[in-house]
Amino acid sequence: MTDMLNENMNEEFDNILNLTDEEGNEFEYEVIDAIEYNGEEFAVLLPVEDVIDAEVIILAVEVDEEGMENFLSVDDVETLEAVYKIFKEKNKDAFNFVD
């Protein structure tokens, strides 16, 4: 599944997602990385606007029977922290991390 995400990230606009919050507001996010952790796939997203002080969002990626990717919120704090740690290590030269 990581290969599928990485393939999509190479195609123009395939790495942009529109997410809607609880109030119906839409926001654009760019998929900046795909991380595998404990046999599951996760997408790391960054807001398209206001990138300077932005925080990443980590979503679980599931592929349904039709091959469509579904992005799901992750409630487990330990999983989020572990995926973020992998992301930081993998991208330490590409981003300025502030904890």
Phi, psi and omega per residue, in radians:
M1 nan -0.577 3.103
T2 -1.031 -0.702 3.135
D3 -1.054 -0.681 -3.140
M4 -1.107 -0.782 3.128
L5 -1.121 -0.763 -3.130
N6 -1.132 -0.660 3.081
E7 -1.063 -0.813 -3.136
N8 -1.102 -0.594 -3.096
M9 -1.201 -0.355 3.141
N10 -1.439 -0.273 -3.132
E11 -1.629 2.417 -3.092
E12 -1.018 2.300 3.084
F13 1.253 -0.163 3.130
D14 -1.250 -0.246 -3.110
N15 -1.742 0.220 3.097
I16 -1.835 2.250 3.102
L17 -2.055 2.484 2.996
N18 -1.774 2.062 3.120
L19 -1.957 2.537 -3.130
T20 -2.015 2.291 3.118
D21 -1.459 -3.108 -3.075
E22 -1.085 -0.416 -3.101
E23 -1.656 0.071 3.106
G24 1.538 0.106 3.110
N25 -1.390 2.326 3.134
E26 -1.686 2.466 3.110
F27 -2.351 2.515 3.097
E28 -1.697 2.351 3.102
Y29 -2.249 2.546 3.064
E30 -1.800 2.298 3.045
V31 -1.346 1.960 -3.065
I32 -1.787 -0.223 3.111
D33 -2.865 2.774 3.035
A34 -2.180 2.230 -3.078
I35 -2.146 2.353 3.016
E36 -1.778 2.311 -3.139
Y37 -2.582 2.222 3.133
N38 0.874 0.728 3.092
G39 1.342 0.094 3.123
E40 -2.027 2.748 3.121
E41 -1.852 2.481 3.127
F42 -2.325 2.506 3.068
A43 -1.874 2.372 3.078
V44 -1.829 2.149 -3.056
L45 -2.037 2.621 3.099
L46 -2.283 2.369 3.120
P47 -1.025 2.476 3.122
V48 -1.216 -0.669 3.116
E49 -1.707 2.721 3.095
D50 0.951 0.909 -3.070
V51 -1.328 -0.370 -3.031
I52 -0.953 -0.943 -3.110
D53 -1.945 0.449 -3.034
A54 -1.296 2.646 3.012
E55 -1.816 2.514 3.098
V56 -1.354 2.746 3.036
I57 -2.050 2.370 3.123
I58 -1.982 2.172 3.119
L59 -2.181 2.539 3.042
A60 -1.330 2.538 3.136
V61 -1.991 2.163 3.049
E62 -2.160 2.480 3.094
V63 -1.881 2.194 -3.120
D64 -1.432 -3.100 -3.075
E65 -1.060 -0.451 -3.109
E66 -1.597 0.069 3.129
G67 1.462 0.146 3.126
M68 -1.458 2.375 3.101
E69 -1.439 2.309 3.057
N70 -2.026 2.349 -3.115
F71 -1.872 2.119 -3.023
L72 -2.110 2.545 3.097
S73 -1.184 2.688 -3.131
V74 -2.011 2.090 -3.096
D75 -1.623 -0.357 -3.078
D76 -1.372 1.951 -3.082
V77 -1.087 -0.689 3.139
E78 -1.093 -0.706 3.103
T79 -1.137 -0.790 3.112
L80 -1.020 -0.793 3.141
E81 -1.119 -0.702 3.139
A82 -1.169 -0.757 3.128
V83 -1.148 -0.727 3.123
Y84 -1.105 -0.682 3.110
K85 -1.082 -0.765 3.105
I86 -1.099 -0.773 3.122
F87 -1.042 -0.794 -3.138
K88 -1.080 -0.767 -3.132
E89 -1.132 -0.764 -3.114
K90 -1.154 -0.518 -3.024
N91 -2.077 0.417 -3.060
K92 -1.065 -0.474 -3.139
D93 -1.569 -0.225 -3.058
A94 -1.683 -0.429 -3.060
F95 -2.256 2.718 3.021
N96 -1.709 1.745 -3.086
F97 -1.476 2.348 3.055
V98 -2.193 2.029 -3.133
D99 -1.719 nan nan
